[in-house]
């Protein structure tokens, strides 16, 4: 059996294509197994600034071939449409089309500045909060702008002089004595440690959000850069994350 002249011409023409395909397969295989390249990571604004950003130098040291493209946004991004490799999400997950790994719990705390408590008194029960100035977070169900929920299903209608869709804004206002804040412990731990905010003990414990999650698309096996980044943050957060250390 021998190639015809047309066959030889065809073989000569497709050999570069076959070599290019082999090179592409090799590159794809390496990308799946080597922690390298650019990782597009999305995270909530406050959590990204307070908890993700400080760890990125350590991540870079551990994986020097990895480049992180960090995007901070409090909306739920579309990983596939917007090209994100990985997203950090806090609270209840609504999409079943993604794979999620729980990185840490997310506990809440009711806090106020010493100056506010000196001027207005200290609430002792959940019901007492309705008579105080409470700073509402517009993106939360448990600690929302109009109603706060606690363990055991107890709720209270709240009102105040400030509502915001960013927790750092509310924490800054609480530190200044503007009112009581109900926010995740990662947002208030530094202020509590510094004595700028005081955690309040009420007759019902603060609610606990479902958790902090790493979320990635389910339609493919995650490449090494995604797996390594998730493992990195899971090891540094864990069931007792550092933001709960000062008083939990």
Phi, psi and omega in degrees: 000130181224150177291142172282172177299320178296323179295317179296319178297320179295316180298316178300323183287325186267348181302316177298326179293317179296320178294320179295321178295320178296320177296319180294319177298319180295318179295318180295320179295320179293319180297327181284337185249344183250136178280090185204167179093196183257128176254116177271110187245125177253140180210155174300151188301302186293316180295322179297318181288317187277324189242328181277307185305316180297340181268349184296323176300322178293320176298319180295323178292320181288327182228080188294343179269001183261133173247127181260126173254097187267126176242126182255124183199134180275353175278162177278109183282154174268105187300316184287313183294324185261358174078030176274139176279328189204145178226138171264125182231147183238133178102204184285132178270133185254342184258128178266001182271001181244159172263134182233141173236127180285125182263327185192158171287164176226097182268157179248159177218141173264124186222158173207158178285149175306325180294322179293316182294324178295326183275329190239355182089166183254120176295141181250340180230164176299319180299329180299333184298334182294342180263005182247165173279114182244135185264115190267140177260118190284349183258008184243145173274316183289322183234058190278190184280340184238339185212137176246139181247148182229171178302146181085002176086003180287138180228161177214139175279129183239162178210153181191183185267000182211134169233148180204157177261017177223127184293326180298324177298316181291321179296317178299319178294321178295318178300324180282358177090017185282336181172189180267142182238147179232096190222163176302149183296334179293340180273339186241359187298318182293319180292324176292315180299327181276355182080008180281334175231150178242123176289136183263140176257114182251184181278001173221140182288149175301152177291162174238124179291160182307329177144180174257126187236148165260126186237135178214160184300144184267355187272007178205157174288126185296139177293170184301324182297325178287313180299316182294322180292318177298314179299321181299309182289325178298322180291330184267344178260281175075184185293336174238081187294158183298333182288350175264354187299320187299329186214355183282000000 
